[in-house]
């Protein structure tokens, strides 16, 4: 995607809105228990975005911080009005945020490249066959 492209998104009720001005990284599925709980679904799909390219333009998302099974402390941000998950930040990667793919106004910009925490995947949901997967976290 060209770095000059501007992407927009937000929560279900419209209280929290964001823009991404610049390139987005790869998208990924995560099957860990925490991602299932925070999305209420079989997995999470997020897109890596450089912090310098991501900006909240309206509203104030609330955050919840928890140490993941990986040992990494994550803060998950969501709308305080409707509860929609918006993005996640990580102390391990302070230069980027992970935007929830479904929060983009145009989700066609998202192309997942891999999936992680496959050991935690539920048996009743399937992903595109042949997509690379990792038993736990993604190897460096």
Phi and psi in degrees as a GROMACS rama.xvg file:
@    title "Ramachandran Plot"
@    xaxis  label "Phi"
@    yaxis  label "Psi"
@TYPE xy
-63.731  139.985  UNK-2
-64.1784  -16.3884  UNK-3
-86.9872  -6.13342  UNK-4
-70.4166  137.83  UNK-5
-107.475  125.243  UNK-6
-109.979  147.272  UNK-7
-125.143  161.679  UNK-8
-173.421  -178.004  UNK-9
173.351  -168.958  UNK-10
-89.5718  176.991  UNK-11
-62.0129  -42.677  UNK-12
-86.3598  -11.0473  UNK-13
88.1876  0.878655  UNK-14
-66.5444  -40.0511  UNK-15
-105.936  125.507  UNK-16
-128.214  148.076  UNK-17
-138.573  162.62  UNK-18
-130.123  149.429  UNK-19
-121.615  119.084  UNK-20
-117.099  97.8889  UNK-21
139.425  -175.979  UNK-22
-72.539  146.303  UNK-23
-105.411  151.497  UNK-24
-83.8886  -166.255  UNK-25
-72.1626  151.546  UNK-26
-96.4833  156.044  UNK-27
-148.183  149.144  UNK-28
-90.5327  140.166  UNK-29
-126.527  129.644  UNK-30
-102.778  7.29653  UNK-31
-64.936  158.574  UNK-32
-58.6319  -42.3827  UNK-33
-61.8595  -42.3547  UNK-34
-66.2306  -38.0014  UNK-35
-62.4234  -43.6376  UNK-36
-65.665  -43.5506  UNK-37
-74.2247  -22.1166  UNK-38
-99.5977  -20.4344  UNK-39
71.0569  25.0859  UNK-40
-135.099  -174.181  UNK-41
-75.2609  -20.7579  UNK-42
-164.816  169.774  UNK-43
-110.261  145.799  UNK-44
-123.723  118.963  UNK-45
-130.804  159.851  UNK-46
-123.685  126.109  UNK-47
-73.005  130.559  UNK-48
-136.404  135.242  UNK-49
-64.2948  137.26  UNK-50
-53.8079  -40.4282  UNK-51
-65.5775  -16.8733  UNK-52
-98.5773  -7.91831  UNK-53
-108.313  132.441  UNK-54
-144.784  130.95  UNK-55
-79.1461  125.426  UNK-56
-105.907  -16.3526  UNK-57
-155.884  148.887  UNK-58
82.1864  172.682  UNK-59
-135.176  99.0519  UNK-60
-64.4552  148.394  UNK-61
-92.093  156.386  UNK-62
-125.635  150.505  UNK-63
-131.721  123.967  UNK-64
-107.154  135.559  UNK-65
-149.874  145.924  UNK-66
-83.7025  124.592  UNK-67
-80.3547  170.086  UNK-68
-58.8359  -24.4891  UNK-69
-74.0742  -11.8839  UNK-70
90.7929  -5.26806  UNK-71
-84.059  132.083  UNK-72
-83.5252  123.476  UNK-73
-118.924  142.24  UNK-74
-114.957  121.709  UNK-75
-101.622  126.473  UNK-76
-105.119  141.152  UNK-77
-148.649  164.117  UNK-78
-75.7319  129.448  UNK-79
-72.6093  -13.6983  UNK-80
-91.3577  -54.5043  UNK-81
-103.917  -11.2982  UNK-82
83.3882  1.36335  UNK-83
-62.0759  130.351  UNK-84
-70.5412  138.677  UNK-85
-116.372  -54.0022  UNK-86
-159.189  167.637  UNK-87
-128.67  142.607  UNK-88
-119.457  157.849  UNK-89
-138.801  134.827  UNK-90
-63.5784  -29.3375  UNK-91
-67.5886  -29.9632  UNK-92
-129.755  71.6019  UNK-93
-68.551  -12.4888  UNK-94
-86.9981  -2.1015  UNK-95
-143.365  161.992  UNK-96
-122.187  162.366  UNK-97
-117.724  102.885  UNK-98
-83.5764  133.521  UNK-99
-64.8991  125.459  UNK-100
-57.1787  -37.9917  UNK-101
-71.7401  -10.1905  UNK-102
-86.6066  -10.1764  UNK-103
-70.805  141.297  UNK-104
-63.4279  -33.5076  UNK-105
-118.976  89.1277  UNK-106
-68.4191  -6.07945  UNK-107
-69.1206  -11.2681  UNK-108
-74.9496  -9.09116  UNK-109
-94.5596  127.898  UNK-110
-134.435  100.835  UNK-111
-61.9573  140.527  UNK-112
-108.317  -22.5506  UNK-113
-162.442  174.71  UNK-114
-134.444  148.201  UNK-115
-128.896  166.764  UNK-116
56.849  42.7203  UNK-117
-58.9687  -28.1986  UNK-118
-61.4634  -20.9356  UNK-119
-99.5782  0.612245  UNK-120
-63.4376  140.969  UNK-121
-79.2663  147.806  UNK-122
-77.2367  -11.4039  UNK-123
-97.8053  5.739  UNK-124
-129.683  135.876  UNK-125
-123.405  155.992  UNK-126
-114.949  168.336  UNK-127
-47.301  122.602  UNK-128
-59.6022  141.801  UNK-129
89.1308  -6.4853  UNK-130
-69.8972  130.509  UNK-131
-56.5422  143.828  UNK-132
-139.59  154.72  UNK-133
-124.663  138.654  UNK-134
-60.4075  -38.6245  UNK-135
-125.594  -129.273  UNK-136
-68.2339  168.476  UNK-137
-75.7879  132.785  UNK-138
-70.8634  147.348  UNK-139
